[in-house]
Amino acid sequence: MPTIEDVAKLAGLSRTTVSRVINNHPYVSEDKKKRVILAMSTLGFVPNSAARRLRKQKAETIAVLVPRVTNPFFSKLIESLEMAASEYKYKLIICQTRYLLEKELEYLQLLSTKQVDGIILCSLQNKWEHVEPYLDHGPIVLCNEYAEEAHIPTVKFNQVEGAYIAAKHLLEQGHRRLLFCSGSEQSMVVQHRKMGFLRAMAEHKLQVELVEFIEDAYDIEDGRRVFHKIAQMKKIPTAVFAGGDEVAAGIISEAKRNHWSVPDQLAIVGFDNQLLSEITEPTITTVCQPIDKMAHKVIDLMMEKIQTKKYHKKEVYEFELELLIKGSTAKNVIMLA
């Protein structure tokens, strides 16, 4: 049975060089790669999985960049993406950026070093001008994110409409003092949700008495802090668009601990329809996003781009959202002085 030393001898290269070729090292010339592959073929050398990927010029792996793997929305999205990718016999590498610009750029280098065939960006922290150069090395698909200047495939939810129907529901319940709670204002998702929320406010401007805004809320602990900010306001909102079920759950938990009635004193709408929204007391009225449909579309687009090698083309696909009314909103509103 031929060995790696036999391949090195026939190719006229060192064992180290052959090993680098087999393991897809980025700094090996195309001529040496061809010599190693020819030698392996001549000898009938059976390479490992890395070498087989090299011959195909594919890593058969995709990197998925998410801000927080502990967020149930992203956990579900990752699961759906993995199942869709497995249909193409592709694997996923999960990369957590923690909303850090430098971590995002670090993981994008997986594309330039050929360790992955493509990257799915589920959150965009850097300016697009800093991300775009990586397209020279492979496809990037935006998922649940949007950048106007990015000429790449984008799959997203209609965040404007989702926030609009949530805010409209609160207004129809009789609420006139409302709070819009969100993550970073830099996020296009947040900007679109704010647009939908404000659209509903504009349609009911004669009835709306107060609109407040709180940023940088992402998880349950943030939700608890939001509640205390609400409690300290001169005019207390009676309804909150929480922007996420985790934040909504934190607000509900702290409200109950302080003997506030939800939804009578404070109605709350979440986002994402996480399992969490079913196990809180009361359950959380939330905006449902078709994650499985999004995941399959993202993977289908990624496979197409890997095959065609046409990476610089703006394509936007958008899915509609649905409001699921549960226990955290109600018609009987207690207006606090």
C-alpha positions as a Markdown table, in Angstrom:
| # | Residue | x | y | z |
|---|---|---|---|---|
| 1 | Met | 0.0 | 0.0 | 0.0 |
| 2 | Pro | 1.5 | 3.4 | -1.0 |
| 3 | Thr | 2.4 | 5.8 | 1.7 |
| 4 | Ile | 2.7 | 9.6 | 2.0 |
| 5 | Glu | 6.5 | 9.2 | 1.6 |
| 6 | Asp | 6.0 | 7.4 | -1.8 |
| 7 | Val | 3.8 | 10.3 | -2.9 |
| 8 | Ala | 6.5 | 12.8 | -1.9 |
| 9 | Lys | 9.2 | 10.9 | -3.7 |
| 10 | Leu | 7.2 | 10.6 | -6.9 |
| 11 | Ala | 6.1 | 14.2 | -6.8 |
| 12 | Gly | 9.7 | 15.4 | -6.1 |
| 13 | Leu | 8.5 | 17.2 | -3.0 |
| 14 | Ser | 9.0 | 16.9 | 0.7 |
| 15 | Arg | 6.7 | 15.0 | 3.0 |
| 16 | Thr | 5.8 | 18.2 | 4.7 |
| 17 | Thr | 4.7 | 19.8 | 1.4 |
| 18 | Val | 2.6 | 16.8 | 0.5 |
| 19 | Ser | 1.0 | 16.9 | 4.0 |
| 20 | Arg | 0.2 | 20.6 | 3.5 |
| 21 | Val | -1.4 | 19.9 | 0.2 |
| 22 | Ile | -3.5 | 17.1 | 1.7 |
| 23 | Asn | -4.6 | 19.4 | 4.6 |
| 24 | Asn | -5.4 | 22.3 | 2.2 |
| 25 | His | -2.8 | 24.6 | 3.6 |
| 26 | Pro | -3.4 | 28.1 | 2.0 |
| 27 | Tyr | 0.3 | 28.8 | 1.1 |
| 28 | Val | 1.0 | 26.0 | -1.3 |
| 29 | Ser | 1.5 | 26.8 | -5.0 |
| 30 | Glu | -1.0 | 25.4 | -7.6 |
| 31 | Asp | 1.9 | 23.7 | -9.4 |
| 32 | Lys | 2.8 | 21.7 | -6.2 |
| 33 | Lys | -0.8 | 20.9 | -5.6 |
| 34 | Lys | -1.1 | 19.4 | -9.1 |
| 35 | Arg | 2.1 | 17.4 | -8.7 |
| 36 | Val | 0.9 | 15.9 | -5.4 |
| 37 | Ile | -2.6 | 15.1 | -6.8 |
| 38 | Leu | -1.0 | 13.4 | -9.9 |
| 39 | Ala | 1.4 | 11.4 | -7.7 |
| 40 | Met | -1.5 | 10.2 | -5.5 |
| 41 | Ser | -3.5 | 9.2 | -8.6 |
| 42 | Thr | -0.6 | 7.4 | -10.1 |
| 43 | Leu | 0.2 | 5.4 | -7.0 |
| 44 | Gly | -3.4 | 4.8 | -6.0 |
| 45 | Phe | -2.8 | 6.5 | -2.7 |
| 46 | Val | -6.0 | 6.7 | -0.7 |
| 47 | Pro | -6.0 | 10.2 | 1.0 |
| 48 | Asn | -7.9 | 11.2 | 4.0 |
| 49 | Ser | -11.1 | 13.3 | 3.9 |
| 50 | Ala | -9.1 | 16.6 | 3.6 |
| 51 | Ala | -7.3 | 15.4 | 0.5 |
| 52 | Arg | -10.5 | 14.3 | -1.1 |
| 53 | Arg | -11.9 | 17.8 | -0.5 |
| 54 | Leu | -8.8 | 19.2 | -2.1 |
| 55 | Arg | -9.3 | 17.2 | -5.3 |
| 56 | Lys | -12.9 | 18.5 | -5.4 |
| 57 | Gln | -11.6 | 22.0 | -4.6 |
| 58 | Lys | -14.3 | 22.1 | -1.9 |
| 59 | Ala | -14.3 | 21.9 | 1.9 |
| 60 | Glu | -17.9 | 20.8 | 2.0 |
| 61 | Thr | -18.3 | 23.0 | 5.0 |
| 62 | Ile | -20.1 | 26.3 | 5.6 |
| 63 | Ala | -19.5 | 28.7 | 8.4 |
| 64 | Val | -22.5 | 30.3 | 10.2 |
| 65 | Leu | -21.8 | 33.5 | 12.1 |
| 66 | Val | -24.3 | 34.3 | 14.8 |
| 67 | Pro | -24.1 | 36.8 | 17.6 |
| 68 | Arg | -25.2 | 34.5 | 20.5 |
| 69 | Val | -25.7 | 30.8 | 20.3 |
| 70 | Thr | -27.6 | 30.9 | 23.6 |
| 71 | Asn | -30.3 | 33.0 | 22.0 |
| 72 | Pro | -33.1 | 30.4 | 21.3 |
| 73 | Phe | -33.9 | 32.1 | 18.0 |
| 74 | Phe | -30.4 | 31.5 | 16.7 |
| 75 | Ser | -30.3 | 28.0 | 18.2 |
| 76 | Lys | -33.4 | 27.1 | 16.2 |
| 77 | Leu | -32.0 | 28.8 | 13.1 |
| 78 | Ile | -28.7 | 26.9 | 13.4 |
| 79 | Glu | -30.6 | 23.6 | 13.8 |
| 80 | Ser | -32.7 | 24.4 | 10.7 |
| 81 | Leu | -29.6 | 25.4 | 8.7 |
| 82 | Glu | -27.8 | 22.2 | 9.7 |
| 83 | Met | -30.7 | 20.0 | 8.6 |
| 84 | Ala | -31.0 | 21.8 | 5.3 |
| 85 | Ala | -27.2 | 21.6 | 4.7 |
| 86 | Ser | -27.1 | 17.9 | 5.5 |
| 87 | Glu | -29.4 | 17.3 | 2.5 |
| 88 | Tyr | -26.5 | 18.5 | 0.4 |
| 89 | Lys | -24.0 | 16.5 | 2.5 |
| 90 | Tyr | -22.5 | 19.7 | 3.8 |
| 91 | Lys | -21.4 | 20.4 | 7.4 |
| 92 | Leu | -21.7 | 23.6 | 9.4 |
| 93 | Ile | -19.1 | 25.4 | 11.6 |
| 94 | Ile | -20.9 | 27.6 | 14.2 |
| 95 | Cys | -19.1 | 30.8 | 15.0 |
| 96 | Gln | -20.3 | 33.1 | 17.8 |
| 97 | Thr | -19.3 | 36.7 | 17.3 |
| 98 | Arg | -20.8 | 38.1 | 20.5 |
| 99 | Tyr | -21.6 | 41.3 | 18.4 |
| 100 | Leu | -17.8 | 42.0 | 18.3 |
| 101 | Leu | -16.5 | 43.5 | 15.1 |
| 102 | Glu | -13.1 | 41.9 | 15.4 |
| 103 | Lys | -14.6 | 38.4 | 16.0 |
| 104 | Glu | -16.7 | 38.8 | 12.8 |
| 105 | Leu | -13.6 | 39.6 | 10.7 |
| 106 | Glu | -11.7 | 36.8 | 12.3 |
| 107 | Tyr | -14.3 | 34.3 | 11.3 |
| 108 | Leu | -14.6 | 35.7 | 7.8 |
| 109 | Gln | -11.0 | 34.7 | 7.3 |
| 110 | Leu | -12.1 | 31.1 | 7.2 |
| 111 | Leu | -13.3 | 31.9 | 3.7 |
| 112 | Ser | -10.0 | 33.5 | 2.6 |
| 113 | Thr | -8.0 | 30.5 | 4.0 |
| 114 | Lys | -10.3 | 28.0 | 2.1 |
| 115 | Gln | -11.4 | 26.3 | 5.3 |
| 116 | Val | -15.0 | 26.8 | 4.3 |
| 117 | Asp | -16.8 | 27.0 | 1.0 |
| 118 | Gly | -19.1 | 29.9 | 2.1 |
| 119 | Ile | -20.3 | 32.0 | 5.0 |
| 120 | Ile | -23.8 | 32.7 | 6.3 |
| 121 | Leu | -23.9 | 36.0 | 8.1 |
| 122 | Cys | -26.8 | 36.1 | 10.6 |
| 123 | Ser | -25.7 | 39.4 | 12.0 |
| 124 | Leu | -23.6 | 42.1 | 10.4 |
| 125 | Gln | -21.6 | 44.3 | 12.8 |
| 126 | Asn | -18.9 | 45.7 | 10.5 |
| 127 | Lys | -19.4 | 48.2 | 7.7 |
| 128 | Trp | -20.0 | 46.4 | 4.5 |
| 129 | Glu | -16.9 | 47.9 | 2.9 |
| 130 | His | -14.9 | 45.9 | 5.4 |
| 131 | Val | -16.7 | 42.6 | 4.6 |
| 132 | Glu | -17.0 | 42.9 | 0.8 |
| 133 | Pro | -13.3 | 42.0 | 0.0 |
| 134 | Tyr | -13.9 | 38.5 | 1.4 |
| 135 | Leu | -16.2 | 37.8 | -1.6 |
| 136 | Asp | -13.0 | 37.4 | -3.6 |
| 137 | His | -12.7 | 34.0 | -1.9 |
| 138 | Gly | -16.2 | 32.6 | -1.9 |
| 139 | Pro | -19.9 | 33.3 | -1.4 |
| 140 | Ile | -21.5 | 35.2 | 1.5 |
| 141 | Val | -25.2 | 35.0 | 2.2 |
| 142 | Leu | -27.0 | 37.4 | 4.6 |
| 143 | Cys | -29.6 | 35.6 | 6.8 |
| 144 | Asn | -32.0 | 37.5 | 9.0 |
| 145 | Glu | -30.0 | 40.6 | 8.3 |
| 146 | Tyr | -30.0 | 43.3 | 5.6 |
| 147 | Ala | -27.5 | 45.8 | 4.2 |
| 148 | Glu | -28.6 | 48.1 | 1.4 |
| 149 | Glu | -25.1 | 48.3 | -0.1 |
| 150 | Ala | -24.5 | 44.6 | 0.0 |
| 151 | His | -24.8 | 43.1 | -3.5 |
| 152 | Ile | -25.2 | 39.5 | -2.3 |
| 153 | Pro | -28.0 | 37.1 | -1.7 |
| 154 | Thr | -30.1 | 38.2 | 1.3 |
| 155 | Val | -32.9 | 36.2 | 3.0 |
| 156 | Lys | -34.8 | 38.0 | 5.6 |
| 157 | Phe | -38.2 | 38.4 | 7.3 |
| 158 | Asn | -40.5 | 41.4 | 6.8 |
| 159 | Gln | -39.4 | 43.1 | 10.0 |
| 160 | Val | -41.3 | 46.3 | 9.2 |
| 161 | Glu | -44.6 | 44.5 | 8.9 |
| 162 | Gly | -43.9 | 42.3 | 11.9 |
| 163 | Ala | -43.4 | 45.3 | 14.2 |
| 164 | Tyr | -46.3 | 47.1 | 12.6 |
| 165 | Ile | -48.8 | 44.3 | 13.3 |
| 166 | Ala | -47.5 | 44.0 | 16.9 |
| 167 | Ala | -47.7 | 47.7 | 17.6 |
| 168 | Lys | -51.1 | 47.9 | 15.9 |
| 169 | His | -52.4 | 45.1 | 18.2 |
| 170 | Leu | -51.3 | 47.0 | 21.3 |
| 171 | Leu | -53.0 | 50.2 | 20.1 |
| 172 | Glu | -56.2 | 48.3 | 19.3 |
| 173 | Gln | -56.2 | 46.9 | 22.8 |
| 174 | Gly | -56.5 | 50.5 | 24.0 |
| 175 | His | -52.9 | 51.3 | 25.0 |
| 176 | Arg | -51.8 | 54.9 | 24.5 |
| 177 | Arg | -48.4 | 54.9 | 26.3 |
| 178 | Leu | -46.0 | 52.6 | 24.6 |
| 179 | Leu | -42.4 | 51.6 | 24.8 |
| 180 | Phe | -40.2 | 50.4 | 21.9 |
| 181 | Cys | -37.5 | 48.1 | 23.3 |
| 182 | Ser | -34.7 | 46.9 | 21.0 |
| 183 | Gly | -31.1 | 45.9 | 20.5 |
| 184 | Ser | -28.5 | 48.0 | 18.8 |
| 185 | Glu | -29.7 | 50.9 | 16.6 |
| 186 | Gln | -26.9 | 49.9 | 14.2 |
| 187 | Ser | -28.7 | 46.8 | 13.3 |
| 188 | Met | -30.8 | 47.0 | 10.1 |
| 189 | Val | -33.3 | 44.6 | 11.7 |
| 190 | Val | -33.8 | 47.0 | 14.6 |
| 191 | Gln | -34.1 | 49.9 | 12.2 |
| 192 | His | -36.8 | 48.1 | 10.1 |
| 193 | Arg | -38.7 | 47.1 | 13.2 |
| 194 | Lys | -38.6 | 50.7 | 14.4 |
| 195 | Met | -40.0 | 51.8 | 11.1 |
| 196 | Gly | -43.0 | 49.4 | 11.4 |
| 197 | Phe | -43.6 | 50.5 | 15.0 |
| 198 | Leu | -43.6 | 54.2 | 14.1 |
| 199 | Arg | -45.8 | 53.6 | 11.2 |
| 200 | Ala | -48.5 | 52.2 | 13.5 |
| 201 | Met | -48.0 | 55.2 | 15.9 |
| 202 | Ala | -48.4 | 57.6 | 13.0 |
| 203 | Glu | -51.7 | 55.9 | 12.0 |
| 204 | His | -53.0 | 56.4 | 15.5 |
| 205 | Lys | -51.3 | 59.7 | 16.3 |
| 206 | Leu | -54.4 | 61.4 | 17.6 |
| 207 | Gln | -54.8 | 58.6 | 20.3 |
| 208 | Val | -51.1 | 58.1 | 21.2 |
| 209 | Glu | -50.1 | 59.9 | 24.4 |
| 210 | Leu | -46.6 | 58.7 | 24.9 |
| 211 | Val | -43.8 | 56.8 | 23.0 |
| 212 | Glu | -40.6 | 55.8 | 24.7 |
| 213 | Phe | -37.5 | 54.0 | 23.4 |
| 214 | Ile | -34.9 | 51.8 | 25.2 |
| 215 | Glu | -31.9 | 50.3 | 23.3 |
| 216 | Asp | -29.3 | 47.5 | 24.0 |
| 217 | Ala | -31.7 | 44.9 | 25.4 |
| 218 | Tyr | -31.0 | 41.4 | 24.2 |
| 219 | Asp | -31.7 | 38.8 | 27.0 |
| 220 | Ile | -33.7 | 38.0 | 30.1 |
| 221 | Glu | -31.4 | 40.0 | 32.4 |
| 222 | Asp | -31.7 | 43.0 | 30.1 |
| 223 | Gly | -35.5 | 42.6 | 30.3 |
| 224 | Arg | -35.3 | 42.8 | 34.1 |
| 225 | Arg | -33.4 | 46.1 | 33.8 |
| 226 | Val | -35.9 | 47.4 | 31.3 |
| 227 | Phe | -38.7 | 46.8 | 33.8 |
| 228 | His | -37.0 | 49.0 | 36.4 |
| 229 | Lys | -36.4 | 51.7 | 33.9 |
| 230 | Ile | -40.2 | 51.6 | 33.1 |
| 231 | Ala | -41.1 | 51.8 | 36.8 |
| 232 | Gln | -39.0 | 54.9 | 37.2 |
| 233 | Met | -40.5 | 56.8 | 34.3 |
| 234 | Lys | -42.6 | 59.9 | 35.1 |
| 235 | Lys | -45.4 | 58.7 | 32.8 |
| 236 | Ile | -45.3 | 54.9 | 32.8 |
| 237 | Pro | -46.0 | 53.1 | 29.6 |
| 238 | Thr | -48.8 | 50.5 | 29.7 |
| 239 | Ala | -47.5 | 48.4 | 26.8 |
| 240 | Val | -44.1 | 47.3 | 25.6 |
| 241 | Phe | -42.8 | 46.1 | 22.3 |
| 242 | Ala | -40.0 | 44.0 | 23.7 |
| 243 | Gly | -38.2 | 43.1 | 20.4 |
| 244 | Gly | -37.5 | 39.5 | 21.6 |
| 245 | Asp | -39.1 | 36.8 | 23.7 |
| 246 | Glu | -36.1 | 36.7 | 26.1 |
| 247 | Val | -36.4 | 40.4 | 26.9 |
| 248 | Ala | -40.2 | 40.0 | 27.2 |
| 249 | Ala | -39.7 | 37.1 | 29.7 |
| 250 | Gly | -37.3 | 39.2 | 31.7 |
| 251 | Ile | -39.8 | 42.1 | 31.9 |
| 252 | Ile | -42.6 | 39.7 | 32.9 |
| 253 | Ser | -40.5 | 38.0 | 35.6 |
| 254 | Glu | -39.5 | 41.3 | 37.2 |
| 255 | Ala | -43.0 | 42.8 | 36.9 |
| 256 | Lys | -44.5 | 39.8 | 38.8 |
| 257 | Arg | -41.7 | 40.0 | 41.4 |
| 258 | Asn | -42.7 | 43.6 | 42.0 |
| 259 | His | -46.4 | 42.7 | 42.2 |
| 260 | Trp | -47.4 | 44.3 | 38.8 |
| 261 | Ser | -50.2 | 42.6 | 36.9 |
| 262 | Val | -49.3 | 41.5 | 33.4 |
| 263 | Pro | -51.2 | 42.2 | 31.2 |
| 264 | Asp | -53.5 | 44.6 | 33.1 |
| 265 | Gln | -50.9 | 47.1 | 34.2 |
| 266 | Leu | -48.3 | 46.3 | 31.6 |
| 267 | Ala | -49.0 | 44.5 | 28.3 |
| 268 | Ile | -46.0 | 42.9 | 26.5 |
| 269 | Val | -45.3 | 41.7 | 22.9 |
| 270 | Gly | -42.3 | 39.7 | 22.2 |
| 271 | Phe | -40.7 | 38.5 | 18.9 |
| 272 | Asp | -39.5 | 35.1 | 17.6 |
| 273 | Asn | -42.2 | 32.7 | 19.0 |
| 274 | Gln | -39.6 | 30.9 | 21.1 |
| 275 | Leu | -40.5 | 27.9 | 23.3 |
| 276 | Leu | -40.0 | 30.4 | 26.2 |
| 277 | Ser | -43.1 | 32.3 | 25.1 |
| 278 | Glu | -45.2 | 29.2 | 25.9 |
| 279 | Ile | -43.8 | 28.5 | 29.4 |
| 280 | Thr | -43.9 | 32.0 | 31.0 |
| 281 | Glu | -46.9 | 33.0 | 33.1 |
| 282 | Pro | -48.7 | 34.6 | 31.3 |
| 283 | Thr | -47.6 | 33.3 | 28.0 |
| 284 | Ile | -46.1 | 35.8 | 25.6 |
| 285 | Thr | -47.9 | 37.4 | 22.7 |
| 286 | Thr | -45.2 | 37.2 | 20.0 |
| 287 | Val | -44.4 | 37.6 | 16.3 |
| 288 | Cys | -43.8 | 34.2 | 14.7 |
| 289 | Gln | -41.0 | 33.9 | 12.0 |
| 290 | Pro | -40.9 | 30.9 | 9.6 |
| 291 | Ile | -37.4 | 29.9 | 10.5 |
| 292 | Asp | -37.4 | 26.5 | 8.6 |
| 293 | Lys | -38.4 | 28.2 | 5.3 |
| 294 | Met | -35.7 | 30.8 | 5.7 |
| 295 | Ala | -33.0 | 28.2 | 6.5 |
| 296 | His | -33.8 | 26.1 | 3.4 |
| 297 | Lys | -33.8 | 29.1 | 1.2 |
| 298 | Val | -30.4 | 30.3 | 2.6 |
| 299 | Ile | -28.8 | 26.8 | 2.0 |
| 300 | Asp | -30.3 | 26.5 | -1.5 |
| 301 | Leu | -28.8 | 29.9 | -2.4 |
| 302 | Met | -25.5 | 29.0 | -0.9 |
| 303 | Met | -25.3 | 25.8 | -2.8 |
| 304 | Glu | -26.2 | 27.6 | -6.1 |
| 305 | Lys | -23.4 | 30.2 | -5.5 |
| 306 | Ile | -20.8 | 27.6 | -4.6 |
| 307 | Gln | -21.6 | 25.9 | -7.9 |
| 308 | Thr | -21.9 | 28.9 | -10.2 |
| 309 | Lys | -19.1 | 31.0 | -8.5 |
| 310 | Lys | -21.2 | 34.1 | -9.1 |
| 311 | Tyr | -21.0 | 35.9 | -5.8 |
| 312 | His | -21.6 | 39.6 | -6.5 |
| 313 | Lys | -25.4 | 39.6 | -7.2 |
| 314 | Lys | -28.0 | 41.3 | -5.1 |
| 315 | Glu | -31.0 | 39.0 | -4.5 |
| 316 | Val | -33.5 | 39.7 | -1.7 |
| 317 | Tyr | -36.0 | 37.1 | -0.5 |
| 318 | Glu | -38.5 | 38.1 | 2.2 |
| 319 | Phe | -40.8 | 36.0 | 4.3 |
| 320 | Glu | -44.0 | 37.4 | 6.0 |
| 321 | Leu | -44.6 | 37.2 | 9.7 |
| 322 | Glu | -47.6 | 36.4 | 11.9 |
| 323 | Leu | -48.7 | 37.7 | 15.3 |
| 324 | Leu | -49.6 | 35.0 | 17.8 |
| 325 | Ile | -51.8 | 36.5 | 20.5 |
| 326 | Lys | -51.3 | 35.0 | 23.9 |
| 327 | Gly | -51.6 | 35.9 | 27.5 |
| 328 | Ser | -49.3 | 38.9 | 27.8 |
| 329 | Thr | -51.7 | 41.3 | 26.1 |
| 330 | Ala | -55.3 | 42.2 | 27.0 |
| 331 | Lys | -58.1 | 44.5 | 26.3 |
| 332 | Asn | -58.6 | 45.8 | 29.8 |
| 333 | Val | -56.0 | 48.5 | 30.3 |
| 334 | Ile | -55.2 | 50.3 | 33.6 |
| 335 | Met | -53.8 | 53.8 | 32.7 |
| 336 | Leu | -51.3 | 54.8 | 35.4 |
| 337 | Ala | -51.1 | 58.4 | 36.4 |
